[in-house]
Amino acid sequence: MKIGKPISLVVLIPTMLLLSSTTQTTELRLMGMGDLRLVVEDESNMLNLYDFGGNVAGLYLDEPMSTLKGGFSYGGVSFSDTGGTLEEMPKVTYLGQPVPENVMGYIPAPYRDMLPAGGPLGVDVSYRMEASAIRVRGDYANAKLTFEEMDPEQSVTVNTFPSTMAQYSTLFADQLSLGLQVGYLRAKQTADPELLESTVSNFGAGLGIGFYLSEVVGLGATFNYMKPKFETGIDSISIDGLDLLDFSADLDGSGFDFGLQGVLQAPGLLKAGARLGFNSLSGDASVEAVDTAFDVGSVKTSGFAMQTRLLTTFPLVPLQLAASLGYMSETAKLELTEDLGSIGAAKQDTLAPFEGSVSTFPIGIGFVYSTPMLTLGGEFHYSSATAKEEDSDESESISTTGFNLGAEVPLVVAALRGGLVYSKSNPEEDSGTDPMTMTKYTVGVGVTPPGSMVKADFAYNYISHKIDDDAETKMTTSLFSVGLKFYF
């Protein structure tokens, strides 16, 4: 934003030199100030082809300097039940970092929908040259769910072995940029006593293209290939005198996603972005029992996603408004072989063909008032989700409303942050799903020593989930995170 009067610069420049920088940040800045990811832009949340569009071709323009980032998180989940109606609820602890979002689906239901997803922590190096950039990243996560009330005590552990990612981006011509990326993820879930062990892995590779019509308009396209594999098994054990035989199930698949992105920047007036994504995945499922293998059938999924984001500024006023609109649709289909036979003691009717879809429609609006002395913002979010089975006329819908509030006050060498996030889910009547309220309190501190090329961020989140129809049951999460960022 331009300042109209020269006297304003005389006042602002010395003031800004004394204050902690809020532009050089880690991902933990927004985590400590109410998750204001719609209205606030910083180095981790830019409205460009890379951060917003997910296009690797935009890496070399994402940040102006080379960086080395690292961090860790520690947290836990606890349950309180003054009415004594709950039994066998787990105690959950995190080590290394919170459970990454791409591993959440492999934590036993119903807990996975309530556990916080981890941020991009771990070790992350970006090296920038005149017209190209290289980024290498590695993450590790560990989560343990312990059922202390069970006899014997049981636990489920999810380990994400160092997941790796490497990216390269270069300016190929005056207006054309290219990017390549590869990545690998492996997560393992074990149960103690060792009744069950599951492993999921995924190899991915992709490319991106960015075309800049001018300094105002940028267009991009991406294509990614993925090779996921899932394995689960149970050993020969005896429970209550009943012998259970060796059993294993595998799913081996492949898929792709294709995306289009566009960004528009009119300095001092507005920024806008839009992205479209299409994905498809298919795989063959098989089981093995009593040394006999069975082809179960095939699994197919497909999806479509659209997301827009708009930021508008006002000349001579430190106010910015934001809006977002999206739509996502996912379809899953299970096709079985004609004759499954009998798998151990299981009956054939325990498996049945399935085809269903889920569509989600999220919208958001917000504002941020930003001066060198204070950043204050708020957001309102609404989403509606509908699930439907193809062979049924019935569908199930749930809507969620909520708001985010956040603030940041820069001081001499530190910035103090705080925020509140609130959301309430409203399932339709007779759906069998209880309405739930989530309240999150966030605090954070960012430290930048004067003249230093080091940035340190600290964030603490306290999250409460409560079933609205049960005043005696509550789940709380405490999460502490530390992030460091070096510029070179």
matplotlib code that plots the C-alpha trace (Angstrom):
import matplotlib.pyplot as plt

x = [0.0, 1.4, 1.5, 0.1, 2.1, 5.9, 5.5, 4.0, 7.2, 9.2, 7.2, 6.7, 10.3, 12.0, 9.0, 9.2, 13.0, 12.3, 9.6, 9.9, 9.4, 6.1, 6.9, 9.7, 7.8, 7.3, 4.1, 3.6, 2.7, -0.8, -1.1, -0.6, -3.0, -6.3, -5.5, -6.3, -5.2, -7.9, -7.1, -3.4, -0.6, 3.0, 5.9, 4.1, 0.7, 1.1, -1.6, 0.7, 1.1, 3.2, 1.5, -2.1, -2.0, 0.3, 2.3, 6.0, 6.9, 6.3, 8.9, 11.6, 9.4, 7.9, 10.5, 13.3, 16.1, 17.4, 16.1, 16.7, 13.7, 13.2, 10.8, 9.0, 5.7, 4.5, 0.9, -1.7, -5.4, -7.4, -11.1, -13.3, -16.6, -18.2, -21.2, -19.2, -20.9, -17.7, -15.6, -12.3, -11.5, -7.9, -5.2, -3.3, 0.2, 2.3, 6.0, 8.1, 5.2, 1.4, -0.1, 0.4, -2.8, -1.9, -1.7, -4.9, -7.0, -5.1, -5.9, -8.8, -12.2, -13.9, -10.8, -9.2, -11.8, -11.0, -7.2, -5.3, -3.4, 0.3, 1.8, 4.8, 7.4, 10.6, 13.6, 13.1, 15.9, 15.3, 18.2, 17.6, 19.7, 19.2, 16.3, 15.9, 15.3, 15.7, 13.7, 14.3, 12.0, 11.8, 9.1, 8.7, 5.6, 4.6, 1.2, 0.2, -3.3, -3.4, -6.5, -5.5, -8.9, -8.7, -7.4, -4.7, -3.8, -3.9, -2.4, -2.2, 0.9, 1.2, 4.7, 5.4, 8.9, 10.8, 8.6, 10.7, 10.1, 12.4, 11.4, 13.1, 11.9, 13.5, 12.7, 12.8, 12.1, 11.2, 7.6, 7.7, 8.7, 9.0, 9.1, 9.6, 9.0, 9.2, 8.2, 7.8, 5.8, 5.6, 3.5, 3.1, 0.3, 0.9, -1.4, -0.2, -0.8, 0.3, -3.0, -2.8, -0.2, -0.8, 1.5, 0.7, 3.2, 3.0, 5.5, 4.6, 6.2, 4.9, 5.6, 4.3, 4.2, 3.8, 3.1, 3.3, 1.3, 2.6, 3.5, -0.2, -1.4, 0.0, -1.3, -0.3, -0.9, 0.2, 0.3, 1.1, 1.4, 1.0, 1.6, 0.0, 0.1, -1.7, -1.0, -2.5, -2.2, -2.9, -0.6, -1.5, -2.8, -5.2, -7.8, -10.1, -9.0, -10.0, -7.2, -7.1, -5.1, -2.8, -4.7, -3.5, -5.1, -3.4, -4.4, -2.0, -3.0, -2.0, -3.5, -3.0, -4.2, -4.3, -4.7, -5.1, -4.3, -4.5, -3.5, -4.2, -2.3, -3.1, -0.7, -2.4, -5.9, -6.5, -5.1, -7.2, -6.6, -8.5, -7.5, -9.2, -8.2, -9.1, -7.9, -8.4, -7.1, -7.7, -6.3, -6.7, -7.6, -6.7, -6.7, -4.8, -5.9, -4.8, -2.1, -4.8, -5.1, -8.3, -8.8, -11.4, -12.0, -11.1, -11.3, -11.8, -11.9, -12.2, -12.6, -13.0, -12.1, -12.4, -11.2, -11.0, -9.5, -9.9, -8.0, -8.9, -7.1, -8.1, -5.8, -4.7, -6.6, -4.8, -7.8, -8.0, -11.1, -11.1, -13.5, -13.2, -15.5, -15.0, -16.5, -15.2, -16.7, -15.3, -16.6, -15.6, -16.5, -15.8, -16.3, -16.1, -15.2, -18.1, -17.1, -15.2, -15.6, -15.0, -12.1, -11.4, -14.4, -15.7, -18.9, -19.2, -22.0, -19.6, -18.4, -20.7, -20.2, -20.4, -20.5, -21.0, -20.1, -19.4, -19.7, -18.6, -19.4, -17.3, -17.4, -15.5, -15.3, -13.0, -11.1, -7.7, -6.7, -2.9, -0.6, 3.0, 1.7, -1.2, -2.6, -6.2, -8.4, -11.5, -13.1, -16.4, -16.7, -19.6, -19.6, -22.2, -21.4, -23.7, -23.0, -25.0, -24.9, -25.7, -28.1, -30.1, -32.4, -31.3, -28.5, -27.0, -26.1, -24.2, -23.4, -20.6, -20.5, -17.6, -15.4, -11.8, -10.4, -6.7, -4.3, -0.6, 1.3, 5.0, 7.4, 11.1, 12.5, 9.3, 5.7, 2.9, 0.0, -3.3, -6.6, -9.8, -11.4, -15.0, -17.0, -20.3, -21.4, -25.1, -26.1, -29.6, -32.2, -32.4, -28.9, -27.5, -24.7, -24.5, -23.9, -20.5, -18.8, -15.1, -13.4, -9.7, -7.6, -4.2, -1.2, 2.1, 5.4, 7.7, 11.3, 13.6, 16.8, 17.7, 20.0, 19.7, 18.8, 17.1, 13.4, 12.0, 8.2, 6.4, 2.7, 0.4, -3.1, -5.8, -8.7, -11.9, -14.5, -17.8, -20.9, -23.8, -26.3, -23.9, -23.0, -20.7, -18.4, -15.5, -12.3, -9.4, -6.1, -3.0, -0.4, 3.0, 5.1, 8.5, 9.8, 13.1, 13.9, 17.4, 18.0, 21.1]
y = [0.0, 3.5, 6.2, 9.5, 12.0, 12.2, 12.9, 9.5, 7.8, 9.8, 8.3, 4.8, 3.9, 4.3, 2.6, -0.4, -0.7, -1.1, -3.7, -7.5, -8.5, -10.2, -10.9, -13.4, -16.1, -19.9, -21.7, -21.4, -17.7, -18.3, -21.3, -19.0, -16.2, -18.1, -19.8, -16.7, -18.4, -16.7, -13.0, -13.0, -13.3, -14.1, -16.2, -19.5, -18.4, -16.4, -16.1, -17.3, -20.3, -22.2, -21.7, -21.3, -23.2, -26.0, -25.7, -26.6, -24.4, -21.4, -22.4, -20.1, -17.1, -18.1, -16.6, -14.1, -15.9, -19.4, -20.9, -23.7, -24.6, -27.1, -27.7, -30.2, -30.5, -32.4, -32.8, -35.0, -35.7, -36.5, -37.3, -36.2, -37.9, -36.7, -38.9, -42.2, -43.2, -43.6, -46.7, -47.7, -44.2, -43.7, -41.5, -40.0, -38.5, -37.0, -36.9, -35.4, -33.5, -33.9, -36.6, -35.4, -34.9, -37.6, -40.2, -39.2, -41.7, -44.6, -43.9, -46.0, -44.3, -42.5, -40.7, -39.7, -37.0, -35.2, -35.4, -32.2, -32.5, -31.6, -28.7, -28.8, -29.3, -31.4, -30.4, -28.2, -26.7, -24.3, -23.1, -20.3, -19.2, -16.4, -18.0, -21.4, -23.0, -26.4, -27.6, -30.8, -31.7, -34.5, -35.1, -37.6, -38.2, -40.5, -40.9, -43.4, -44.2, -46.1, -47.8, -47.9, -49.2, -52.4, -55.7, -56.2, -52.6, -52.1, -49.4, -48.4, -46.7, -44.8, -44.1, -42.0, -42.9, -39.9, -38.9, -37.1, -34.6, -33.0, -30.1, -28.2, -25.1, -23.0, -20.1, -21.8, -18.8, -15.1, -16.0, -19.7, -21.7, -25.4, -27.6, -31.2, -33.0, -36.5, -37.8, -40.9, -41.6, -44.7, -45.1, -48.0, -48.8, -51.4, -52.7, -54.0, -56.8, -57.4, -58.4, -56.2, -54.5, -52.1, -50.3, -47.7, -46.3, -43.9, -42.8, -39.7, -37.7, -34.7, -31.7, -28.2, -25.4, -21.7, -19.1, -15.4, -13.2, -10.2, -9.1, -9.1, -12.5, -16.0, -19.3, -22.8, -26.5, -29.6, -33.3, -35.8, -39.6, -41.6, -45.3, -46.1, -49.5, -50.7, -53.9, -55.2, -58.5, -60.5, -63.2, -66.7, -66.1, -67.6, -65.6, -67.2, -70.6, -69.7, -70.1, -67.3, -68.1, -65.9, -63.3, -60.5, -58.0, -55.9, -53.0, -52.1, -49.1, -46.2, -42.9, -39.3, -35.8, -32.9, -29.3, -25.8, -22.6, -18.9, -15.8, -12.1, -9.3, -5.7, -4.1, -1.9, -3.0, -6.8, -10.3, -13.2, -16.9, -19.9, -23.5, -26.6, -30.2, -33.6, -36.9, -40.6, -43.7, -47.4, -50.5, -54.2, -55.7, -59.2, -61.2, -64.3, -66.8, -70.3, -69.9, -69.3, -66.1, -64.5, -61.7, -59.5, -57.1, -53.5, -50.1, -46.9, -43.3, -40.0, -36.4, -32.9, -29.7, -26.0, -23.2, -19.5, -16.8, -13.0, -10.3, -6.6, -3.6, 0.1, 3.0, 5.0, 2.6, -0.4, -2.7, -5.8, -7.8, -11.5, -14.1, -17.7, -20.1, -23.8, -27.1, -30.6, -33.9, -37.4, -40.8, -44.2, -47.6, -51.1, -53.9, -57.5, -60.6, -62.9, -65.6, -64.7, -68.1, -68.4, -66.5, -68.5, -68.3, -65.2, -65.4, -64.1, -61.8, -59.8, -58.0, -56.2, -53.9, -50.3, -47.0, -43.6, -40.0, -37.0, -33.4, -30.4, -26.7, -24.3, -20.5, -17.9, -14.2, -12.1, -8.9, -7.9, -4.5, -4.3, -1.5, -1.6, -1.6, -4.2, -6.8, -7.7, -10.1, -12.2, -14.8, -16.5, -19.9, -22.1, -25.5, -28.0, -31.7, -34.3, -38.1, -40.4, -44.1, -44.7, -47.5, -45.6, -42.6, -41.5, -39.0, -37.6, -33.9, -31.9, -28.2, -26.5, -22.9, -21.1, -18.1, -17.3, -14.3, -13.4, -10.6, -9.9, -7.1, -6.6, -5.5, -4.7, -8.2, -10.3, -10.5, -11.6, -13.5, -14.9, -16.1, -18.0, -20.6, -21.8, -24.1, -26.1, -29.0, -29.4, -32.8, -33.3, -34.8, -38.6, -39.0, -40.8, -38.2, -36.0, -32.2, -31.2, -27.9, -27.2, -24.4, -23.6, -21.1, -20.2, -18.2, -17.7, -15.7, -14.8, -13.8, -12.0, -10.6, -7.2, -7.7, -11.4, -13.8, -16.2, -16.4, -18.5, -19.1, -20.7, -21.7, -23.4, -24.6, -25.8, -27.5, -28.6, -30.9, -31.4, -33.3, -30.9, -33.4, -34.7, -32.1, -34.5, -35.6, -33.5, -34.2, -31.7, -31.4, -29.6, -29.0, -27.1, -26.4, -24.8, -23.6, -22.1, -20.5, -19.5, -17.2, -17.4]
z = [0.0, -0.9, 1.7, 0.3, 2.4, 2.8, 6.5, 7.0, 5.7, 8.2, 11.0, 9.7, 8.7, 12.1, 13.7, 11.4, 12.0, 15.7, 15.3, 14.8, 11.2, 10.4, 6.7, 7.4, 9.2, 9.4, 9.1, 12.8, 12.6, 11.5, 13.7, 16.7, 15.5, 14.9, 11.6, 9.6, 6.3, 4.2, 4.9, 5.9, 3.4, 4.5, 3.2, 4.0, 2.6, -0.5, -3.2, -6.0, -8.3, -5.7, -2.3, -3.5, -6.8, -5.6, -8.8, -8.5, -11.4, -9.2, -6.6, -7.8, -7.3, -4.0, -1.6, -2.3, -0.4, 0.3, 3.5, 6.0, 8.2, 11.0, 13.8, 16.0, 17.9, 20.9, 22.0, 23.5, 23.5, 26.6, 27.3, 30.2, 31.1, 34.3, 33.7, 33.4, 30.2, 28.1, 28.2, 26.6, 25.3, 24.3, 25.5, 22.5, 22.5, 19.6, 19.2, 16.5, 14.9, 14.9, 12.7, 9.0, 7.1, 4.6, 7.4, 9.2, 7.2, 8.6, 12.3, 13.5, 13.4, 15.0, 16.4, 13.1, 12.4, 15.7, 15.7, 14.6, 11.3, 11.4, 9.7, 7.3, 9.9, 10.0, 7.9, 4.8, 2.7, -0.2, -2.3, -4.7, -7.7, -10.2, -12.1, -10.5, -7.1, -5.4, -2.4, -0.3, 2.6, 5.1, 7.8, 10.7, 12.8, 15.6, 17.3, 20.0, 21.1, 24.4, 25.8, 29.5, 30.7, 28.7, 30.2, 29.0, 28.1, 24.4, 22.2, 18.5, 17.2, 13.9, 12.7, 9.6, 8.5, 7.1, 4.2, 1.6, -1.2, -3.7, -6.0, -8.8, -10.6, -13.3, -15.6, -18.9, -21.1, -20.5, -19.6, -19.1, -16.0, -15.5, -12.4, -11.4, -8.1, -6.6, -3.2, -1.0, 2.0, 4.2, 7.4, 9.6, 12.1, 14.8, 17.6, 20.9, 21.7, 18.1, 16.6, 13.5, 11.5, 8.6, 6.2, 3.6, 1.1, -1.8, -4.4, -6.4, -9.2, -11.1, -13.3, -13.5, -16.1, -15.4, -18.0, -17.1, -19.5, -17.6, -14.1, -13.4, -14.8, -14.3, -15.5, -14.7, -15.2, -13.2, -13.7, -10.9, -10.9, -7.7, -6.8, -3.5, -1.7, 1.4, 3.3, 6.5, 8.3, 11.4, 12.8, 14.1, 17.7, 20.2, 22.0, 24.6, 23.2, 19.7, 17.1, 14.5, 11.4, 9.4, 7.4, 5.1, 2.8, 0.1, -2.2, -5.0, -7.2, -9.3, -10.2, -11.3, -10.8, -13.2, -12.3, -13.7, -11.9, -12.4, -10.4, -10.9, -9.1, -9.4, -6.9, -4.3, -5.4, -5.4, -5.7, -7.0, -7.6, -8.9, -9.2, -10.7, -10.0, -11.3, -9.9, -10.5, -8.6, -9.2, -7.6, -7.2, -3.8, -2.6, 0.6, 1.7, 4.4, 5.2, 2.5, -0.1, -2.1, -3.3, -5.7, -4.0, -6.9, -7.8, -6.1, -8.1, -6.8, -8.7, -7.7, -8.8, -6.8, -7.4, -5.2, -5.5, -3.3, -3.5, -1.6, -2.0, -0.5, -0.2, -1.0, 2.1, 4.4, 6.1, 5.6, 3.4, 2.6, 1.5, 0.1, -1.0, -2.7, -3.4, -4.5, -4.1, -5.2, -4.5, -5.8, -4.6, -6.2, -5.1, -7.7, -6.5, -8.4, -9.3, -6.9, -3.7, -2.1, 1.6, 3.3, 6.4, 8.7, 6.9, 4.8, 1.3, 2.3, 4.5, 1.4, -1.0, -4.0, -3.1, -5.0, -3.3, -3.5, -1.2, -2.3, -0.3, -0.8, 1.4, 1.4, 3.5, 4.0, 6.2, 6.9, 8.2, 9.6, 9.5, 10.7, 11.8, 15.4, 15.1, 12.8, 13.6, 11.5, 11.4, 9.2, 8.8, 7.2, 6.1, 4.4, 3.4, 2.7, 1.2, 1.1, -1.2, -2.2, -5.9, -5.3, -2.7, -2.9, 0.5, 1.2, 4.4, 4.7, 7.3, 7.5, 9.5, 10.5, 12.3, 12.7, 13.2, 15.2, 15.4, 16.3, 16.3, 18.1, 17.0, 19.7, 19.5, 18.9, 19.2, 17.9, 20.3, 18.8, 19.9, 18.4, 18.7, 16.3, 16.7, 14.6, 15.0, 12.9, 12.2, 10.8, 9.5, 11.8, 12.0, 10.5, 13.5, 13.8, 16.8, 16.4, 17.7, 18.7, 18.4, 20.2, 19.7, 21.6, 20.0, 21.3, 19.7, 19.8, 16.9, 17.6, 15.2, 16.7, 15.1, 12.1, 12.3, 9.5, 11.9, 12.7, 15.6, 16.0, 18.9, 18.9, 21.4, 20.6, 23.1, 21.3, 22.8, 21.1, 22.7, 21.6, 21.9, 23.2, 25.9, 28.5, 30.3, 27.6, 26.1, 24.2, 24.6, 22.7, 23.7, 21.1, 21.3, 18.3, 17.6, 14.2, 13.1, 9.8, 8.6, 5.6, 3.6]

ax = plt.figure().add_subplot(projection="3d")
ax.plot(x, y, z, "-o")
ax.set_aspect("equal")
plt.show()
